[in-house]
Amino acid sequence: MFVLNNTKELKPGKSWVDDNGLTHPSNWATAWSTDEKTAYGIKEVAIQAKPDDKFYWVDGPALDGTWTSTERSLDDVTKTVDGVSVTTLGLKSQWIIKTKETANSLLAPTDWQVVAKAERDRAIDSNVATYRAAVVAKCAAIEKSITDASDLAAFKALFDSPVDSDGKSTGNAPMYDWPVLGD
């Protein structure tokens, strides 16, 4: 990112107007040397890594390349606005909903067997019954892990894949460790 006099971001490939009203060409970022940019008060600023907006409210980057982040609430927050109670779902509620949606989408392809069992007393394939039970159990386990997370660090850990001593992934993160039909 390029910043003019610590007050304004300049976009490479776009012309800009300096404090004296002079318009500079759109190729300034590639055509000008570092010394020429410095003479005009332009400096290149490294942008820091952006915090994960899955866990934080994020603004920025600021002109110094930093981000402002605020932890998202784990728990639901209810406020009264103009006499009306408004609830904002916290991360736990949001991810419990997503977990249930994932379980439902994993079960959906085999729902027909459950319907056939109910309507025509057709047997459910044993591998399908085992898979469905595993999905339901995994959903309950993930929901419990979410509910049991005591703070943001514990919650974020649910998204970390296990690794071996060399730092190589050895499986799925707990949040995404779902059974696979046929395994």
N, C-alpha and C positions, 0 to 999 in steps of 0.2 A: 504494500500500500504506500502511496506517495502522499505526503502532507505538505501543504504550503504554509509557511510561517506559523506552524503549530495551531492553525485556525481552520483549515479547510482541506478536505481530502480531494486529491486530483486523480482522475481516472485516466490511465494510459489509453491512448486511442481517441481521446476527446480533447478538444481545444479548451482553453481556460483564459480567464481575464485576470490580470494582475491588479494590484492596488492603484496603479496609474491609469487603468482603463485600457491597457494594451492587451489585445487578444493574441494568444500564443497558439501555434499550430497543433493539430491533433497528433502529430508524430513526435512531440517533444520527449516522450519517455524513451524512445529508441534512438532518436537523432542526437540528443544532447548528451554530453559527457557528464560524469558525476560532478565535475567542477562547475559546469554551466548550471546544472540543477541547483547546486549549493549556492551559487551566486544569486539565483532568483529566490532563495529561501525554501527550496524544495528538498525534503529529505525522505529517504525510503525508510519505512517503519515495518519491522517484522510483526506479523499478527500472531499472537499467542494461540495455542490450541484452544478451540472453543469448548467450553464445558458442555457435557451431554445434556441436551434439552429434554431428554427423557426424565431426568432427575432434577433439573434446575430451570427456573425462568431465566432466560439469557437475553441481555441487551449488548449491542456493540457490533463490531469492535469500536472502541473509542479511538481518538486520533493518535494515542500512544500505543495502539495495538492490543490493548487489554480488553477483556470482556467483564461485564458486571453480571454476576449470577446470584440468584437467591434460591435456596432449597425449596423445592415443591413440598407441600405438606403431605405427610404420609396418611394422615387421617382426614376425614371429611371435615369441612369448616362450614358452619352455618352462621349467616349474618342476617340481620334484619335491615332491609332497605325500604324506606318509605312504608313501614308497617307490614312489609311482606317478607317472610322468611325465605332466604335463598341459600341453598346448600351447594357448595362446590365440592365435587368428589375428590378425595385425596388419592395419592398413588396406590394405596392398598385397594380401595374400591375400584379404581380404574383397571388395575391389573387382575383383580378377581373377575371382573366382567370379561376382560380379554381372555382369561384362562378358560372360562366357561364357553366362550365363543369358539375357542380353539378345540376344546373337547367336543363340542357339538359338530364342528366341521369334520373332525376325525371320525365321529360316529355316523355321520349322515350317509356315507356310501353303503353302510351295512344295515341301515334302518329298515330296509325292505324285508330283511330276514325276520326282524322282530315283528313287523306287521303281519308277515305270512304266518308266523307262529300264532299270533293272536287271532287272526281271522280264519286260518285253515288248519291250525294245529300242525303246521309244517315244522320240522326240526330245524333248529339253528345250527349251522356248521360249528363243530367244536372249536376250530381255530378262530372263528368269528366271535363266539361266546367268550373265549379266553381273551381275545384282543379287546373286546368291548369292556370286559371287567377290568382289564389293565388300564384302559383309558380313564374309566370312571375313578379307579383308585388313584391314578396319577393326578387327575384333576383335584381330587380331595387333598392329596399330599401337597401339591403346589399351593392351593388355597391356604392350607395350614401354615406353610412356610411364609407366605405373604403376611398372613394375620400375625404370626409370631415375630416378625421382624421388629426389633425394638427401636431401631433408629435407621437413618438413611444409609449408613455404612452396611448394616445387616441386610437391608433391602437391596442395595446395589450388588451385594455378593451373590444374590440369586441370579444375576445376569452374567456372572463370570464362569467361564468354562474351566473345568479342572485341568490342571497341567502336571506334567511329570517333572522330575528333577532338572531337566534341560529346558523347562519352560514351554514344552510342546503340549498342545491340547490333547487330552486323553478322553474327551467325551463332550457331551452337550452341557451347556449351563443348566442348572436346575430348572430355571423358568421354561426352558425349551426341550427338556429331556422326556419327550413323549414316546410311547410305544409305537412300533411300526407293525402293521398287519403282515403276517407271514414270518416275523422274526421269532 
